[in-house]
Amino acid sequence: MMSSTVWIILAGAFMTYLTRVGGHIIISRFEYIHPRIQAGLDAVPAAVLTTIVAPAVYNGGPAEWGAIIIAGLAGLYLSLLPMVIIGTSALILARAFLGV
């Protein structure tokens, strides 16, 4: 018998899948996407990343501040995924060495 935690995780995964597929189905019905809508859709990943990172930096300490600086510098030269990997790695290392 599966626990309620497993059911919650599965339900969350299913709902996430439905929102992604639903968005794709809706957008695919349009022959033309206005440039402003495309610009808004392109901004979503950065906006989501900001809502996750900003509270941690605001409430964080030296480890979080150092990691965001390193990730920001990486973001000047790399795409989003490598920047996230570098920033996360920097945070893990900073927390390990600073004992936070």
Backbone bond lengths (Angstrom), bond angles and torsions (degrees), N, CA, C in turn:
res aa  C-N    CA-C-N  psi(-1)  N-CA   C-N-CA  omega(-1)  CA-C   N-CA-C  phi
1 M - - - 1.445 - - 1.526 109.29 -
2 M 1.317 116.66 132.66 1.472 120.58 -178.94 1.524 110.20 -84.06
3 S 1.326 115.15 143.63 1.455 120.04 179.59 1.527 110.69 -75.72
4 S 1.319 115.52 167.01 1.464 119.75 -179.58 1.529 111.12 -65.56
5 T 1.315 118.18 -29.11 1.462 120.87 178.44 1.523 111.08 -63.36
6 V 1.316 116.59 -42.01 1.465 120.58 178.76 1.524 109.92 -64.11
7 W 1.330 117.62 -41.22 1.465 121.19 178.86 1.532 110.92 -64.00
8 I 1.326 117.00 -39.15 1.464 120.43 178.84 1.520 110.26 -65.17
9 I 1.327 117.37 -42.52 1.465 121.30 178.66 1.529 110.17 -63.42
10 L 1.319 117.01 -45.30 1.471 120.55 179.17 1.528 111.58 -63.47
11 A 1.333 116.85 -41.59 1.465 120.20 178.68 1.528 110.53 -64.63
12 G 1.331 117.12 -41.06 1.465 120.42 177.14 1.513 112.11 -63.19
13 A 1.327 116.44 -41.74 1.466 120.45 178.03 1.526 110.78 -63.70
14 F 1.325 116.36 -42.31 1.465 120.57 -179.87 1.529 110.78 -64.82
15 M 1.330 117.69 -43.17 1.458 120.88 179.89 1.534 111.14 -66.24
16 T 1.321 116.72 -37.55 1.463 120.41 176.67 1.520 110.00 -63.47
17 Y 1.324 116.04 -42.56 1.461 120.40 177.62 1.534 110.53 -61.35
18 L 1.337 116.76 -44.31 1.465 119.97 -179.76 1.530 111.76 -62.10
19 T 1.328 118.07 -40.35 1.463 119.05 179.72 1.523 111.33 -67.06
20 R 1.311 116.96 -37.70 1.470 119.06 178.61 1.524 111.27 -68.31
21 V 1.313 116.28 -46.30 1.466 119.82 179.64 1.523 110.37 -65.59
22 G 1.327 116.78 -41.33 1.462 120.45 178.82 1.513 112.26 -60.25
23 G 1.325 116.50 -43.70 1.458 119.62 177.28 1.516 112.11 -62.94
24 H 1.313 116.44 -40.41 1.469 120.15 178.48 1.528 110.76 -64.44
25 I 1.314 117.05 -42.57 1.469 120.48 -179.52 1.521 110.55 -63.82
26 I 1.332 116.72 -42.97 1.462 119.54 -179.27 1.524 110.86 -65.73
27 I 1.321 117.66 -47.27 1.469 120.94 -178.11 1.531 111.34 -66.50
28 S 1.325 117.22 -35.00 1.470 119.51 -177.55 1.525 112.55 -69.22
29 R 1.305 118.12 -15.99 1.469 120.83 179.21 1.529 112.62 -78.07
30 F 1.313 117.24 -15.49 1.457 120.72 179.58 1.522 109.78 -89.72
31 E 1.335 115.37 137.38 1.460 119.67 176.82 1.522 110.48 -80.28
32 Y 1.321 116.35 -29.90 1.454 121.58 -176.33 1.523 108.46 -135.64
33 I 1.310 116.37 132.80 1.462 121.63 176.13 1.520 107.33 -109.87
34 H 1.325 115.25 124.25 1.461 120.63 -179.02 1.531 109.50 -60.55
35 P 1.334 117.21 142.11 1.475 119.87 -178.84 1.529 113.72 -56.58
36 R 1.326 118.24 -33.07 1.468 119.82 178.26 1.523 111.21 -67.42
37 I 1.310 116.73 -38.75 1.473 119.97 177.42 1.523 109.42 -67.42
38 Q 1.324 117.04 -42.00 1.462 120.55 177.76 1.525 110.91 -61.76
39 A 1.329 117.47 -40.95 1.468 121.06 178.33 1.526 110.27 -64.07
40 G 1.330 117.04 -39.62 1.462 120.25 177.14 1.512 112.08 -64.67
41 L 1.321 117.20 -42.62 1.463 120.84 178.34 1.533 111.15 -66.00
42 D 1.328 116.48 -35.96 1.462 119.68 178.31 1.524 112.22 -68.43
43 A 1.333 117.24 -24.02 1.463 121.32 -178.52 1.525 112.78 -84.24
44 V 1.312 118.59 -11.65 1.465 121.14 -175.71 1.533 113.20 -60.52
45 P 1.335 121.31 -47.18 1.467 118.98 -179.55 1.527 113.39 -58.61
46 A 1.324 117.27 -41.74 1.467 119.68 178.93 1.521 111.14 -66.65
47 A 1.336 117.30 -37.32 1.457 120.45 179.18 1.526 111.52 -66.51
48 V 1.315 116.80 -41.41 1.465 120.54 178.52 1.523 110.13 -65.70
49 L 1.312 116.69 -43.61 1.464 120.49 178.64 1.527 110.74 -61.09
50 T 1.319 117.05 -40.09 1.459 121.17 179.25 1.525 111.43 -63.99
51 T 1.332 117.55 -41.90 1.468 119.59 -179.65 1.521 112.11 -67.53
52 I 1.319 117.19 -23.44 1.461 120.21 177.32 1.523 110.72 -83.97
53 V 1.323 117.03 -40.78 1.458 121.58 -172.84 1.531 112.39 -82.26
54 A 1.324 118.84 -39.49 1.463 121.92 -172.79 1.530 113.68 -56.18
55 P 1.331 120.62 -48.26 1.472 118.57 178.96 1.525 113.24 -63.14
56 A 1.319 117.03 -36.15 1.465 120.12 179.37 1.521 110.80 -66.11
57 V 1.313 117.02 -37.83 1.463 120.34 179.16 1.529 109.74 -72.47
58 Y 1.313 117.02 -42.77 1.471 121.16 -178.63 1.527 111.14 -63.84
59 N 1.308 117.18 -42.53 1.460 121.76 -178.26 1.523 113.05 -92.62
60 G 1.310 117.33 -3.34 1.456 121.50 -173.95 1.520 113.14 -86.47
61 G 1.317 112.69 -171.77 1.457 120.54 -179.89 1.507 110.99 -123.49
62 P 1.316 116.58 -154.72 1.468 121.15 -176.53 1.532 113.72 -58.99
63 A 1.319 117.82 -35.36 1.470 119.92 -179.87 1.523 110.53 -63.58
64 E 1.327 116.56 -45.83 1.467 120.50 -179.25 1.527 111.15 -68.14
65 W 1.329 116.64 -39.84 1.466 119.65 -179.77 1.522 111.13 -65.97
66 G 1.315 116.68 -41.30 1.466 119.75 177.53 1.516 112.24 -64.76
67 A 1.338 115.22 -40.94 1.469 119.26 -179.63 1.520 111.37 -65.42
68 I 1.327 117.94 -38.75 1.466 119.31 -179.57 1.524 110.85 -70.12
69 I 1.319 117.59 -33.47 1.469 120.09 176.18 1.523 110.22 -66.62
70 I 1.326 116.58 -44.75 1.472 120.43 178.75 1.527 110.67 -63.59
71 A 1.337 116.71 -43.36 1.467 120.03 178.61 1.525 111.00 -64.55
72 G 1.325 116.94 -38.83 1.459 119.94 177.84 1.516 112.40 -63.28
73 L 1.326 116.23 -42.52 1.463 119.30 176.74 1.525 111.66 -65.18
74 A 1.337 116.60 -39.05 1.472 120.02 176.74 1.524 110.73 -64.66
75 G 1.332 116.26 -35.93 1.457 120.73 -179.93 1.517 113.74 -66.23
76 L 1.326 116.69 -21.44 1.464 119.23 176.87 1.523 112.14 -70.45
77 Y 1.328 116.45 -24.07 1.466 120.43 -174.39 1.527 114.38 -117.58
78 L 1.347 116.98 -17.35 1.463 120.63 -174.64 1.516 110.78 -123.15
79 S 1.317 116.26 169.63 1.461 120.93 177.17 1.537 109.64 -80.30
80 L 1.322 115.65 -177.38 1.465 121.65 -171.78 1.526 113.32 -62.67
81 L 1.311 117.93 -48.55 1.465 120.24 -175.21 1.532 112.93 -63.61
82 P 1.333 119.56 -48.76 1.469 117.66 176.70 1.531 112.68 -61.67
83 M 1.334 116.56 -34.32 1.454 119.64 178.44 1.526 110.81 -63.27
84 V 1.326 117.13 -43.38 1.464 121.02 178.89 1.527 110.53 -64.33
85 I 1.321 116.86 -41.86 1.468 120.47 179.74 1.526 110.44 -63.83
86 I 1.314 117.47 -43.88 1.459 121.02 179.80 1.526 110.75 -66.25
87 G 1.321 117.29 -43.24 1.459 120.73 178.86 1.515 112.64 -64.01
88 T 1.321 116.38 -42.20 1.460 120.44 178.35 1.521 110.94 -65.57
89 S 1.322 116.26 -42.58 1.467 120.08 178.01 1.523 110.91 -63.03
90 A 1.329 116.61 -40.98 1.463 120.29 178.29 1.524 110.72 -62.78
91 L 1.308 117.92 -40.57 1.462 121.35 179.06 1.525 111.10 -65.73
92 I 1.316 116.67 -43.59 1.474 120.21 179.46 1.528 109.88 -61.90
93 L 1.310 117.41 -46.01 1.462 121.06 -179.84 1.532 111.40 -65.64
94 A 1.335 116.73 -41.95 1.460 119.88 -179.83 1.524 110.83 -64.09
95 R 1.323 116.84 -42.39 1.460 119.76 178.65 1.528 111.36 -66.19
96 A 1.321 116.68 -35.97 1.455 120.06 179.51 1.532 111.17 -67.56
97 F 1.344 116.78 -42.62 1.456 119.52 -176.74 1.527 112.88 -82.43
98 L 1.331 117.29 -28.19 1.467 120.04 179.39 1.530 110.94 -88.68
99 G 1.318 116.98 -10.82 1.460 121.03 178.96 1.517 113.76 70.10
100 V 1.304 116.82 30.84 1.472 120.81 -178.80 1.504 110.03 -89.54
